[in-house]
């Protein structure tokens, strides 16, 4: 195998809504900025086309009607200690939503 295995890799997923705010900006933008400043290996922000959460309200993106509160997922993959740092950042900013972590097999190319 050409790639290099990443030892003790963990994936952190953060589920929130597009409309979630931190001061004047989108919460996902603030989280991404802080993860970058903390030197985490990387993060990806994904916008869903539909979903619902604990409030049981269905949010969808339709051609004729654009929802302003679509689901957002932020994914990070790093080592367990670095993911713990990321979780502390999220704990300080997230009022609603969810975080999940899972050990993964990752290969860096």
Helices and strands as residue ranges (DSSP letters): E 4-6, E 9-17, E 21-22, E 25-26, H 27-37, E 43-47, E 50-51, E 59-60, E 71-79, H 80-93, E 98-103, E 106-108
